[in-house]
Amino acid sequence: KANKRIWTQFLEADNVPVLAWPAYSDMSPMEHVWDALDRRLRQRVPVPANIQHLHTANEEERTNSPQVTVNLLSSMRRRCVELREANGGH
């Protein structure tokens, strides 16, 4: 909570507008990044058989997925507009 308070104060001091939404919201870009990573890991052949294989696969997927991350972050403006137009609904 201390980190959140510090960041909130920092953003307020610099007059940075902040959208309020839950930490695990579908609007959170990181939730989409984690979901995309999870899907890629589950689609690997062979599926990682142990923790070491999972760790290696995770590193490979994270290294090879910068465009996915860029696409997700680039889509945030559109997502926010759609959310506003739907009055916060789906």
C-alpha distances in whole Angstrom, upper triangle without the diagonal:
4,5,5,6,9,10,10,12,14,15,16,18,20,21,20,20,17,18,16,16,14,13,16,18,22,21,18,21,19,20,23,23,22,25,28,27,27,30,32,31,33,36,37,40,40,37,35,37,34,31,33,34,31,29,32,32,29,29,32,31,28,31,33,31,30,32,30,27,29,30,27,25,28,29,25,27,30,27,26,29,30,27,28,32,31,29,26,28,29
4,5,5,6,9,10,11,12,14,15,16,19,20,19,20,18,19,18,18,17,15,19,21,24,23,21,22,21,22,25,25,24,27,30,29,29,33,34,33,35,38,39,42,42,39,37,38,36,32,34,36,33,30,33,34,30,30,33,32,29,31,34,32,30,33,31,28,29,31,28,26,29,30,27,29,31,29,27,31,32,29,30,34,33,31,28,31,32
4,5,5,6,8,10,10,12,14,15,17,18,17,18,16,18,17,17,16,14,17,19,22,21,18,19,18,19,23,22,22,25,27,26,27,30,31,31,33,36,36,40,40,37,35,36,34,31,32,33,30,28,31,31,27,27,30,29,26,28,30,28,27,29,28,24,26,28,25,23,26,27,24,26,29,27,25,29,30,27,28,32,32,30,27,30,31
4,5,5,6,9,10,11,12,14,15,16,15,15,13,14,13,14,13,11,15,17,20,18,16,18,16,18,21,21,21,24,26,26,26,29,31,31,32,35,36,40,40,37,35,37,35,32,33,34,31,29,32,32,28,28,31,29,26,28,31,28,27,29,27,24,25,26,23,21,24,25,22,23,26,24,22,25,27,24,25,28,28,26,24,26,28
4,6,5,6,9,10,10,12,14,15,15,15,13,15,14,16,15,14,18,19,23,21,19,21,20,21,25,25,25,27,29,29,30,33,34,34,36,39,40,43,44,41,39,41,39,35,37,38,35,33,35,35,31,32,35,33,30,32,34,32,30,32,30,27,28,30,27,24,27,28,24,25,28,26,24,27,29,26,26,30,30,28,25,28,30
4,5,5,6,9,10,11,13,14,14,16,14,17,16,18,18,16,20,21,24,22,20,21,20,22,25,25,25,28,30,29,31,34,35,35,37,39,40,44,44,41,39,41,39,35,36,38,35,32,35,35,31,31,34,32,29,31,33,31,29,31,30,26,27,29,27,24,27,28,24,26,29,27,25,28,30,28,28,31,32,30,27,30,32
4,5,5,6,8,10,11,12,11,12,11,14,14,15,16,14,18,19,21,19,17,18,17,20,22,22,22,25,27,27,28,31,32,32,34,37,37,41,42,39,37,39,37,34,35,36,33,31,33,33,29,29,31,30,26,28,30,28,26,28,27,23,23,26,23,20,23,24,21,22,25,24,21,25,27,24,25,28,29,27,25,28,29
4,5,5,6,8,10,10,10,10,9,12,11,14,15,14,18,18,21,19,17,19,19,20,23,23,24,26,28,29,30,32,34,34,36,38,39,43,44,41,39,42,40,37,38,39,35,33,36,35,32,32,34,32,29,31,33,30,28,29,28,25,25,27,24,21,24,24,21,21,24,23,20,23,25,23,23,26,27,25,23,26,28
4,6,5,6,9,10,10,12,12,15,15,17,18,18,22,22,25,22,21,22,22,24,27,27,27,30,32,32,33,36,37,37,40,42,43,46,47,44,42,45,43,39,40,41,38,36,38,38,34,34,37,35,32,33,35,33,31,32,31,28,28,30,27,24,26,27,24,24,27,26,23,26,28,26,25,29,30,28,26,29,31
4,6,5,6,9,9,11,11,15,16,18,19,19,22,22,25,22,20,21,21,23,26,25,26,29,31,31,32,35,36,36,39,41,41,45,46,43,41,44,42,39,39,40,37,35,37,37,33,32,35,33,30,31,33,31,28,30,29,25,25,27,25,22,24,25,22,23,26,25,23,26,28,26,26,29,30,28,27,30,32
4,5,5,6,5,8,8,12,13,16,18,17,20,20,22,19,18,19,19,22,24,24,25,28,29,29,31,33,34,35,37,39,40,44,45,42,41,43,42,39,39,40,37,35,37,36,32,32,34,32,29,30,32,29,27,28,27,24,23,25,23,20,21,22,19,19,23,22,19,22,25,23,22,26,27,25,23,27,28
4,5,5,6,8,9,12,13,17,19,19,22,22,24,21,20,21,22,24,26,27,28,30,32,33,34,36,37,38,40,42,43,47,48,45,44,47,45,42,43,43,40,38,40,40,36,36,38,36,32,34,36,33,30,31,31,27,27,28,26,23,24,25,21,21,24,24,21,23,26,23,22,26,27,25,24,27,29
4,6,8,11,12,16,17,20,22,22,25,25,28,25,23,24,25,27,29,29,31,33,34,35,37,39,40,41,43,45,46,49,50,47,46,49,47,43,44,45,42,40,41,41,38,37,39,37,34,35,37,34,32,33,32,29,28,30,28,25,26,27,24,24,27,27,24,26,29,27,26,29,31,29,27,31,33
4,5,9,11,15,17,20,22,22,25,25,27,23,22,22,23,26,28,28,29,32,33,33,35,37,38,39,42,43,44,48,49,46,45,48,46,43,43,44,41,39,40,40,36,36,37,36,32,33,35,32,29,30,30,27,26,27,26,22,23,25,22,21,25,25,22,24,27,26,24,28,30,28,27,30,32
4,6,9,13,15,18,21,21,24,24,25,22,21,22,23,26,27,27,29,31,32,33,35,37,38,40,42,43,44,48,49,47,46,49,47,44,45,45,42,40,42,41,37,37,39,37,33,34,36,33,30,30,30,27,26,27,25,22,23,24,20,19,23,23,20,21,24,23,21,25,27,25,24,28,30
4,6,10,13,16,18,18,21,20,22,18,17,18,20,22,23,24,26,28,29,30,32,34,34,36,38,39,41,44,46,43,42,45,44,41,42,42,39,37,38,37,34,33,35,33,30,31,32,29,26,27,26,23,22,23,21,18,19,20,17,16,20,19,16,18,21,20,19,22,24,22,21,25,27
4,7,10,13,16,17,20,18,19,16,16,17,19,21,22,23,25,27,28,29,31,32,34,35,37,38,40,44,45,42,42,45,44,41,42,42,38,37,39,37,34,34,35,33,30,32,32,29,27,27,26,23,22,22,20,17,18,18,15,14,17,17,13,15,18,17,15,19,21,19,18,21,23
4,6,9,12,13,16,15,16,13,13,14,16,18,19,20,22,24,25,26,28,30,31,32,34,36,37,41,42,40,39,42,41,38,39,39,36,34,36,35,31,32,33,31,28,30,31,27,25,25,24,21,21,21,19,16,17,17,13,13,16,15,12,15,17,15,14,18,19,17,16,19,21
4,6,10,11,14,12,13,10,10,13,15,16,17,19,21,22,23,25,26,28,29,31,32,34,36,40,41,38,38,40,39,37,38,38,35,34,36,34,30,31,33,30,27,30,30,27,25,25,23,20,20,20,17,15,16,16,12,12,14,12,9,12,14,11,11,15,16,14,12,15,17
4,7,9,12,10,13,10,11,14,15,15,17,20,20,21,24,25,26,27,30,31,32,34,36,40,41,38,37,40,39,36,38,38,34,33,36,34,31,32,33,31,28,31,31,28,27,27,25,22,22,22,19,17,19,18,14,15,17,14,11,14,16,12,12,16,16,14,11,15,17
4,7,8,6,9,8,8,12,13,13,15,17,18,18,21,22,23,24,27,28,29,31,33,37,38,34,34,37,36,33,35,35,31,31,33,32,28,29,31,28,26,29,30,26,25,25,23,20,21,21,17,16,19,17,13,15,16,13,11,14,15,11,12,16,15,13,10,13,14
4,5,5,9,9,8,12,12,11,14,16,16,17,20,21,21,23,25,26,27,29,31,35,36,32,32,34,33,31,33,33,29,29,31,30,26,28,30,27,25,28,29,26,25,26,23,20,22,22,18,18,20,19,16,18,19,15,14,17,17,14,16,19,17,16,12,14,15
4,6,9,9,7,11,10,9,12,14,13,15,18,18,18,21,23,23,24,27,29,32,33,30,29,31,30,27,29,30,26,25,28,27,23,25,27,24,22,25,26,23,23,24,21,18,20,21,17,16,19,18,15,18,19,16,15,19,19,16,18,21,20,19,15,17,18
4,7,8,7,10,9,7,10,12,11,12,15,16,16,18,20,21,21,24,26,29,30,27,26,28,28,25,28,28,24,24,26,25,21,23,25,22,21,24,25,22,22,22,19,17,20,19,16,16,19,18,15,18,19,15,16,19,18,16,18,21,19,19,15,16,16
4,5,5,9,10,7,10,13,12,12,15,17,17,18,21,22,22,24,27,30,32,28,28,31,30,28,30,30,26,26,28,26,23,25,27,23,22,25,25,22,22,22,19,17,19,18,14,15,17,15,13,15,16,12,12,16,15,12,15,17,15,15,11,12,12
4,5,8,9,7,7,11,11,10,13,15,15,16,19,20,20,22,25,28,30,27,27,30,30,28,30,29,25,26,27,25,22,24,25,22,20,24,23,20,20,20,16,15,17,15,12,13,15,13,11,14,13,10,11,14,13,11,14,16,14,15,11,11,10
4,6,9,8,8,11,13,12,14,17,17,18,20,22,23,24,27,30,32,29,29,32,32,30,32,31,27,27,29,27,23,25,26,23,21,24,23,20,19,19,16,14,15,14,10,10,13,10,8,10,11,7,8,11,11,9,12,14,13,14,10,12,11
4,5,5,7,9,10,11,13,15,16,17,19,20,22,23,25,29,30,27,27,30,30,27,29,28,25,24,26,24,21,22,23,20,18,21,21,18,17,17,15,12,14,14,10,9,12,11,9,12,13,10,10,14,14,12,15,18,17,17,14,15,15
4,5,5,6,9,10,11,12,14,16,17,19,20,21,23,27,28,26,26,29,28,26,27,26,23,22,24,22,19,19,20,17,15,18,18,14,13,14,11,8,10,10,6,6,10,9,7,11,12,10,11,15,15,14,17,19,19,19,16,18,17
4,5,5,6,8,10,10,12,14,15,16,18,20,21,25,26,24,23,26,25,23,24,23,20,19,21,19,16,17,18,15,13,16,17,13,13,14,11,9,11,12,9,9,12,12,11,15,16,14,15,18,18,17,20,22,22,22,19,20,19
4,5,5,6,9,10,10,12,14,15,17,18,20,24,25,22,22,25,24,22,24,23,19,19,21,19,16,18,19,16,14,18,18,15,15,16,13,11,14,14,10,11,14,13,12,16,16,14,15,18,18,16,19,22,21,21,18,18,17
4,5,5,6,9,10,10,12,14,15,17,19,22,24,21,22,25,25,23,24,23,20,20,21,19,16,17,18,15,13,17,16,13,13,13,10,9,11,10,7,9,12,11,11,14,14,12,14,17,16,16,19,21,20,21,18,18,16
4,5,5,6,9,10,11,12,14,16,17,21,22,20,20,23,23,21,22,20,17,17,18,16,13,14,15,11,10,13,13,9,10,11,8,6,10,10,7,9,12,12,12,16,17,15,17,20,19,19,22,24,23,25,21,22,20
4,5,5,6,9,10,11,12,14,16,19,20,18,17,20,20,18,19,18,15,15,16,14,11,13,14,11,10,14,14,11,13,14,11,10,13,14,11,13,16,16,15,19,20,17,19,23,22,21,24,26,25,26,23,23,21
4,5,5,6,9,10,11,12,15,18,20,17,17,20,20,19,21,19,16,16,18,15,13,15,16,12,12,16,15,12,14,15,11,11,14,14,11,14,16,15,16,19,19,16,19,22,20,20,23,25,23,25,21,21,19
4,5,5,6,9,10,11,13,16,18,16,16,20,20,19,20,18,15,16,17,14,12,14,14,10,10,13,12,9,11,12,8,9,12,11,10,13,15,14,15,19,19,17,20,22,21,21,24,26,25,26,23,23,20
4,5,5,6,9,10,11,15,16,14,14,17,17,16,17,15,12,12,13,10,8,10,10,7,7,11,10,8,11,12,9,10,13,14,12,15,17,17,18,22,22,20,22,25,24,24,27,29,28,29,26,26,24
4,6,5,6,9,10,14,15,12,12,15,15,14,16,14,11,12,14,11,9,12,13,9,10,14,14,12,15,16,13,13,17,17,15,17,20,19,20,24,24,21,24,27,25,25,28,30,28,30,26,26,23
4,5,5,6,9,12,14,11,13,16,17,17,18,16,13,15,16,12,11,14,14,10,12,15,14,12,15,15,12,14,17,16,15,18,20,19,20,24,23,21,24,26,25,25,28,29,28,30,26,25,22
4,5,5,6,10,12,10,11,15,16,16,17,14,12,13,13,9,9,12,10,7,10,12,11,10,13,14,11,13,16,16,15,18,20,20,21,25,24,23,26,28,27,27,30,31,30,32,29,28,25
4,5,5,9,10,7,8,11,13,12,13,11,8,10,10,7,7,10,10,7,10,13,12,12,15,16,14,15,19,19,18,21,23,23,24,28,27,25,28,31,30,29,33,34,33,34,31,30,28
4,6,8,9,6,8,11,13,14,15,12,10,13,13,10,10,14,13,11,14,16,15,15,18,19,16,18,21,21,20,23,25,24,25,29,28,26,29,32,30,29,33,34,33,34,31,30,27
4,6,8,7,10,13,15,16,17,14,12,15,15,11,12,15,13,11,14,16,15,14,18,18,16,18,21,20,20,23,25,24,26,29,28,26,30,32,30,30,34,35,33,35,32,31,28
4,6,5,7,11,13,15,15,11,10,13,12,8,10,13,11,10,13,15,13,14,18,19,17,19,22,21,21,24,26,26,28,31,31,29,32,34,33,33,37,38,36,38,35,34,31
3,5,8,10,14,16,15,12,12,15,13,11,13,16,13,13,17,18,16,17,21,22,20,23,25,25,25,28,30,29,31,35,34,33,36,38,36,37,40,41,40,42,39,37,34
4,6,8,11,14,14,10,11,14,13,10,13,16,14,14,18,19,18,19,23,24,22,24,27,27,27,30,32,32,33,37,36,34,38,40,38,38,42,43,41,43,40,39,36
4,6,9,11,12,9,8,12,12,9,11,14,13,13,16,18,17,18,22,23,21,23,26,26,25,28,30,30,31,35,34,32,35,38,36,36,40,41,39,41,37,36,33
4,6,8,8,5,5,9,9,7,9,12,12,12,15,17,17,18,21,23,21,23,26,26,25,28,30,30,32,35,35,33,36,39,37,37,40,42,40,42,38,37,35
4,7,8,6,7,10,11,10,13,15,15,16,18,20,21,22,25,27,25,26,30,30,29,31,34,34,35,39,38,36,39,42,40,40,43,45,43,44,41,40,37
4,6,5,6,9,10,11,12,14,15,16,18,20,21,22,25,27,26,26,30,30,29,31,34,34,35,39,39,37,39,42,41,40,43,45,43,44,41,40,38
4,6,5,6,9,10,10,12,14,15,16,18,20,21,23,26,24,24,28,29,28,29,32,33,33,37,37,35,37,40,39,38,41,43,42,43,39,39,37
4,5,5,6,9,10,11,12,14,15,17,18,20,23,25,24,24,28,29,28,30,33,33,34,38,38,36,38,41,41,40,43,45,44,45,41,41,39
4,5,5,6,8,10,10,12,14,15,16,18,21,24,22,23,26,27,27,29,31,32,33,36,37,35,37,40,39,39,42,44,42,44,40,40,37
4,5,5,6,9,10,10,12,14,15,16,19,22,20,20,24,25,24,25,28,29,29,33,33,31,34,37,36,35,38,40,39,40,37,36,34
4,6,5,6,9,10,11,12,14,15,18,21,20,19,23,24,23,25,28,28,29,33,33,32,33,37,36,35,39,41,39,40,37,37,35
4,5,5,6,9,10,11,12,14,17,20,19,19,22,24,24,25,28,29,30,33,34,32,35,38,37,37,40,42,41,42,39,39,36
4,5,5,6,8,10,10,12,15,18,16,17,20,21,21,23,26,26,27,31,31,30,32,35,34,34,37,39,38,40,36,36,34
4,5,5,6,8,10,11,13,16,15,15,18,19,19,20,23,24,25,28,29,27,29,32,32,31,35,36,35,37,33,33,31
4,6,5,6,9,10,12,15,15,15,18,20,19,20,23,24,25,29,30,28,30,33,33,33,36,38,37,38,35,35,33
4,6,5,6,9,11,14,14,14,17,19,19,21,23,24,25,29,29,28,31,34,33,33,36,38,38,39,36,36,34
4,5,5,6,9,11,11,12,15,16,16,18,20,21,22,26,26,25,27,30,30,30,33,35,34,35,32,32,30
4,6,5,7,10,10,10,13,14,14,15,18,19,20,24,25,24,26,29,28,28,31,33,33,34,31,31,29
4,6,7,10,11,11,13,15,16,17,19,21,22,25,26,26,28,30,31,31,34,35,35,37,34,34,32
4,6,8,9,10,12,14,15,16,18,20,21,24,25,25,27,30,29,30,33,34,34,36,33,34,31
4,6,5,7,9,10,11,13,14,16,18,21,21,21,23,26,26,26,29,31,31,32,30,30,28
4,5,5,6,9,10,11,12,14,16,19,20,20,22,24,25,25,28,30,30,31,29,30,28
4,5,5,6,9,10,10,12,15,17,18,18,20,22,23,24,26,28,28,30,28,28,26
4,5,5,6,9,10,11,13,16,16,16,19,21,20,21,24,25,26,27,25,25,23
4,5,5,6,8,10,11,14,15,15,17,20,20,20,23,25,25,26,24,25,23
4,5,5,6,9,10,13,14,14,16,18,19,20,22,24,25,26,24,25,23
4,6,5,6,9,11,12,12,15,16,17,18,20,22,22,24,22,23,21
4,5,5,7,10,10,10,12,15,15,15,18,20,20,22,19,20,18
4,5,5,8,10,10,11,14,15,15,18,19,20,21,19,21,19
4,6,7,8,10,11,13,14,15,17,19,20,21,20,21,20
4,6,5,6,9,10,11,12,14,16,17,18,17,18,16
4,5,5,6,9,10,10,12,14,15,16,14,16,15
4,5,5,6,9,10,11,12,14,15,14,16,16
4,5,5,6,9,10,11,12,14,14,15,14
4,5,5,6,9,10,10,12,11,12,11
4,5,5,6,9,10,10,9,11,12
4,5,5,6,9,10,10,12,12
4,5,5,6,9,9,9,9
4,5,5,6,5,7,7
4,5,5,6,8,10
4,5,8,9,10
4,5,5,7
4,6,9
4,7
4
